[in-house]
């Protein structure tokens, strides 16, 4: 069947056969289905949705568009974590080495910045020399030798997802449950894992603004994983304000190093410990979540997680010296504070607007081909519930060559100042889990 016919059927609300979805995906990878046709299909899915069988078919088609990595030679249960994306979400950087230091192998294939959210690969590449483009032989070897490897999608791993991921970013089809779920799960299932922890973000800085939508996404991914023989845990977490105090690639690496040194912002530490505990339980290294929390906390405090990150950086050709001297990371040439217009309490933060402000400075991508400036970003001084005086900085912009005025306006408007102090939002909202039947 022609791509035109499949696009028309989905546009009109029909349910497609799995073999037709597979043919469309195969044609897209082969180049016989054009970008503009796949963009039209993605938009049709955005408006019409997909049935469970269609979503499974799309996931399997993207999973098998490349190879499924075999890590059977690596001892232990291989566990990864994936976040649906947020502002200031650098959790993978301290989490992966901490979990690996506790004895659970972490094969992690990550993505680049998508829309207003930062990408793990962009953050890692702000470390001088660090390469995320490793051949699969090196990926397998590092997971075996170090218990962790942090790479991007190779041409062999779910190539259909890699193409569609970039296309969605520039066609306003990012926040669509079937497309998100199939993208995440095809990539994760291809990397050789046995189990997966999902951090599904909810709120102003997430793709899922409403909790009910996030639950649907989480449940869809848990069911996809279980149907393919994997144990999956999903945690719904708040993205009503940026995570931590620093937004931007090198800035977030700097904050991650603080966490690996036993410090860092409380929310980043709490997320690292909680998600790490889930991974240790799935990896059968911890007896329960309390045991897992204790083990992850110890790895952050005794230096073993930091040491493991240093070995990973070195193995992936990065400058390990940044751990002792973060000034070796790229640094913006100047800073500019954004003052509060009046006195009061921070009643709400539009986290997406903060992410967009960082993007306008050059810290993210407006188009897939954009180059990211690792130096720039935003230092967030005030969180929900904090008191602020008129003229006191809400944020400080770390600026480079572009976007200063537009970013300052976005950042200023992101903060709502009220007369009364509101309650602080809860960080953890819900937990879902599933496994092979």
Secondary structure in CASP SS format (residue, H / E / C, confidence):
PFRMAT SS
TARGET T0000
AUTHOR 0000-0000-0000
METHOD secondary structure of the structure
MODEL  1
X C 1.00
X C 1.00
X H 1.00
X H 1.00
X H 1.00
X H 1.00
X H 1.00
X H 1.00
X H 1.00
X H 1.00
X H 1.00
X C 1.00
X C 1.00
X C 1.00
X C 1.00
X C 1.00
X C 1.00
X H 1.00
X H 1.00
X H 1.00
X H 1.00
X H 1.00
X H 1.00
X H 1.00
X H 1.00
X H 1.00
X H 1.00
X H 1.00
X H 1.00
X H 1.00
X C 1.00
X C 1.00
X C 1.00
X C 1.00
X H 1.00
X H 1.00
X H 1.00
X H 1.00
X H 1.00
X H 1.00
X H 1.00
X H 1.00
X H 1.00
X H 1.00
X H 1.00
X H 1.00
X H 1.00
X H 1.00
X C 1.00
X C 1.00
X C 1.00
X H 1.00
X H 1.00
X H 1.00
X H 1.00
X H 1.00
X H 1.00
X H 1.00
X H 1.00
X H 1.00
X H 1.00
X H 1.00
X H 1.00
X C 1.00
X C 1.00
X C 1.00
X C 1.00
X C 1.00
X C 1.00
X C 1.00
X C 1.00
X C 1.00
X C 1.00
X C 1.00
X C 1.00
X C 1.00
X C 1.00
X C 1.00
X E 1.00
X E 1.00
X E 1.00
X E 1.00
X E 1.00
X C 1.00
X C 1.00
X C 1.00
X C 1.00
X C 1.00
X C 1.00
X C 1.00
X H 1.00
X H 1.00
X H 1.00
X H 1.00
X H 1.00
X H 1.00
X H 1.00
X H 1.00
X H 1.00
X H 1.00
X H 1.00
X C 1.00
X C 1.00
X C 1.00
X C 1.00
X E 1.00
X E 1.00
X E 1.00
X E 1.00
X E 1.00
X C 1.00
X C 1.00
X C 1.00
X E 1.00
X C 1.00
X C 1.00
X E 1.00
X C 1.00
X C 1.00
X H 1.00
X H 1.00
X H 1.00
X H 1.00
X H 1.00
X C 1.00
X C 1.00
X C 1.00
X C 1.00
X C 1.00
X C 1.00
X C 1.00
X C 1.00
X C 1.00
X C 1.00
X C 1.00
X H 1.00
X H 1.00
X H 1.00
X H 1.00
X H 1.00
X H 1.00
X H 1.00
X H 1.00
X H 1.00
X H 1.00
X H 1.00
X C 1.00
X E 1.00
X E 1.00
X E 1.00
X E 1.00
X E 1.00
X C 1.00
X C 1.00
X C 1.00
X C 1.00
X C 1.00
X C 1.00
X H 1.00
X H 1.00
X H 1.00
X H 1.00
X H 1.00
X H 1.00
X H 1.00
X H 1.00
X H 1.00
X H 1.00
X H 1.00
X C 1.00
X C 1.00
X C 1.00
X C 1.00
X C 1.00
X C 1.00
X C 1.00
X H 1.00
X H 1.00
X H 1.00
X H 1.00
X H 1.00
X H 1.00
X H 1.00
X H 1.00
X H 1.00
X H 1.00
X H 1.00
X H 1.00
X H 1.00
X H 1.00
X C 1.00
X C 1.00
X C 1.00
X C 1.00
X E 1.00
X E 1.00
X E 1.00
X E 1.00
X E 1.00
X E 1.00
X E 1.00
X E 1.00
X C 1.00
X C 1.00
X C 1.00
X C 1.00
X C 1.00
X C 1.00
X C 1.00
X C 1.00
X H 1.00
X H 1.00
X H 1.00
X H 1.00
X H 1.00
X H 1.00
X H 1.00
X H 1.00
X H 1.00
X H 1.00
X H 1.00
X H 1.00
X H 1.00
X H 1.00
X H 1.00
X H 1.00
X H 1.00
X C 1.00
X C 1.00
X C 1.00
X E 1.00
X E 1.00
X E 1.00
X E 1.00
X E 1.00
X E 1.00
X E 1.00
X E 1.00
X C 1.00
X C 1.00
X C 1.00
X C 1.00
X C 1.00
X C 1.00
X C 1.00
X E 1.00
X E 1.00
X C 1.00
X H 1.00
X H 1.00
X H 1.00
X H 1.00
X H 1.00
X H 1.00
X H 1.00
X H 1.00
X H 1.00
X H 1.00
X H 1.00
X H 1.00
X C 1.00
X C 1.00
X C 1.00
X C 1.00
X C 1.00
X H 1.00
X H 1.00
X H 1.00
X H 1.00
X H 1.00
X H 1.00
X H 1.00
X H 1.00
X H 1.00
X H 1.00
X H 1.00
X H 1.00
X H 1.00
X H 1.00
X H 1.00
X H 1.00
X H 1.00
X C 1.00
X C 1.00
X C 1.00
X C 1.00
X C 1.00
X C 1.00
X H 1.00
X H 1.00
X H 1.00
X H 1.00
X H 1.00
X H 1.00
X H 1.00
X H 1.00
X H 1.00
X H 1.00
X H 1.00
X H 1.00
X H 1.00
X C 1.00
X C 1.00
X H 1.00
X H 1.00
X H 1.00
X H 1.00
X H 1.00
X H 1.00
X H 1.00
X H 1.00
X H 1.00
X H 1.00
X H 1.00
X H 1.00
X C 1.00
X C 1.00
X C 1.00
X C 1.00
X H 1.00
X H 1.00
X H 1.00
X H 1.00
X C 1.00
X C 1.00
X H 1.00
X H 1.00
X H 1.00
X C 1.00
X C 1.00
X C 1.00
X C 1.00
X C 1.00
X E 1.00
X E 1.00
X E 1.00
X E 1.00
X E 1.00
X E 1.00
X C 1.00
X C 1.00
X C 1.00
X C 1.00
X E 1.00
X E 1.00
X E 1.00
X E 1.00
X E 1.00
X E 1.00
X C 1.00
X H 1.00
X H 1.00
X H 1.00
X H 1.00
X H 1.00
X H 1.00
X H 1.00
X H 1.00
X H 1.00
X H 1.00
X H 1.00
X H 1.00
X H 1.00
X C 1.00
X C 1.00
X C 1.00
X C 1.00
X C 1.00
X C 1.00
X C 1.00
X C 1.00
X C 1.00
X C 1.00
X C 1.00
X C 1.00
X C 1.00
X E 1.00
X E 1.00
X E 1.00
X E 1.00
X C 1.00
X C 1.00
X C 1.00
X C 1.00
X C 1.00
X C 1.00
X E 1.00
X E 1.00
X C 1.00
X C 1.00
X C 1.00
X C 1.00
X E 1.00
X E 1.00
X E 1.00
X E 1.00
X E 1.00
X E 1.00
X E 1.00
X C 1.00
X C 1.00
X C 1.00
X C 1.00
X H 1.00
X H 1.00
X H 1.00
X H 1.00
X H 1.00
X H 1.00
X H 1.00
X H 1.00
X H 1.00
X H 1.00
X C 1.00
X E 1.00
X E 1.00
X E 1.00
X E 1.00
X C 1.00
X C 1.00
X C 1.00
X C 1.00
X C 1.00
X C 1.00
X C 1.00
X C 1.00
X C 1.00
X E 1.00
X E 1.00
X E 1.00
X E 1.00
X E 1.00
X E 1.00
X E 1.00
X C 1.00
X C 1.00
X C 1.00
END
